[in-house]
Amino acid sequence: MEIKLYLPWPVSVNLYYRRAGYKVYLSPKGRAYKANVADYFKGRDVPIFPEERIYLDVKYHPPDRREKRDVDNFSKCWMDSLIGFLYTDDSQVKKLHQEMLTDTPKKGGQV
């Protein structure tokens, strides 16, 4: 089964988590992104896959043409945000193909 999702531009993993001593927690920007993804799924009939292996083909359309972006800095944010909406745990993702399309930016960015 193929499902197409159009998620908002994610927060970099560098901004997704914060640290206070030994405690690591989700930053305000991380919480805001998760809330945006939850809003995206409201009213959409997207099946959740409770145990299946998931294969993802991801295309990043950044908000501008800047070339210097690490594609791996963004995946943690949106993958964690899909928990409970597409799958029950991100460990179900067994194959992940990612592509940064700096030649086709979208206003605000999109994944």
Residue pairs with C-beta under 8 A, 6 or more apart in sequence:
1 47
3 46
3 47
3 86
5 40
5 46
5 86
6 40
6 110
6 111
7 37
7 40
7 78
7 81
7 110
7 111
8 33
8 36
8 37
8 40
8 108
8 109
8 110
8 111
9 62
9 63
9 108
9 109
9 110
9 111
10 33
10 74
10 75
10 77
10 78
10 81
10 111
11 27
11 29
11 30
11 32
11 33
11 74
11 77
12 73
12 74
12 77
13 72
13 73
13 74
13 75
13 76
13 77
14 73
15 27
15 29
15 30
16 26
16 27
16 29
16 30
16 33
16 76
16 77
16 80
17 24
17 25
17 26
17 27
17 30
18 24
18 25
18 26
18 27
19 25
26 34
30 77
33 77
33 78
33 81
34 80
34 81
37 78
37 81
37 82
37 85
38 81
38 85
41 85
46 85
46 86
48 84
48 85
48 86
48 87
48 88
49 86
49 87
49 88
49 92
50 87
50 88
51 88
51 92
52 87
52 92
53 92
53 94
54 86
54 87
54 92
54 93
54 94
54 95
55 93
55 94
55 95
55 96
56 93
56 95
56 96
56 97
57 97
58 75
58 96
58 97
58 98
58 99
58 111
59 99
59 101
59 111
60 69
60 71
60 74
60 98
60 99
60 100
60 101
60 109
60 110
60 111
61 101
61 104
61 105
61 106
61 109
61 110
61 111
62 69
62 100
62 101
62 102
62 105
62 106
62 109
63 105
63 106
63 107
63 108
63 109
64 105
65 102
65 103
65 105
66 102
67 102
69 100
69 102
71 98
71 99
71 100
72 98
74 111
75 96
75 98
78 111
79 90
79 93
80 90
82 90
83 89
83 90
87 93
